[in-house]
Amino acid sequence: MAENENGAAEETAATTQQQAPQIKHRILAQYTRDMSFENVMAQTGVDGEVKPEIKVEVSLDARKRGAENQYEVITKMKVTSTNQGSDKTLFLLELEYAGIFHVEGVPDEQLHPFLLIECPRQTFPFVRRIVSDVTRDGGFPPLNLEQIDFLALYRQQLAQRAQQKTDA
């Protein structure tokens, strides 16, 4: 009797596994949509000692493309470096980095979080390299961004939207 129960449990697990949708996704393309770097320090100069303070703002956007199962996911970064104490801007970097993704098998209710968590996670190493290269080529030490928790960022954006709705 125990063999039948185990066999039935294994069969049920196999059936459940077969019914679960297979998620297929891949990056079709990725590119810099828009970028701006201003070396304000070189233009205006700085009096006294330079103690940079870095502020990084990240936002995400996703939209459906014309082709079936294709989505564009955009990571927007704004990096501002100011001189500690005087609050004079040293440099400003704005970057929009996009990835075109083919996504299949994700249930509709999970598609939005998938696009705004998993897709930016895959393109982030490229964003990190661009930020590092641009700051170095702009006359500053390379800025190596720390890993971003895209799940926490997604939750934060949902909370902000909910707060905006209650305020309106």
Secondary structure by P-SEA (a helix, b strand, c coil): caaaaaaaaaaaaaaaaaacbbbbbbbccccccbbbbbccccccccccccbbbbbbbbbbbbbbcccccbbbbbbbbbbbbbccccccccbbbbbbbbbbbbbccccccaaaaaaacaaaaaaaaaaaaaaaaaaaaacccbbbbcccaaaaaaaaaaaaaaaaaaac
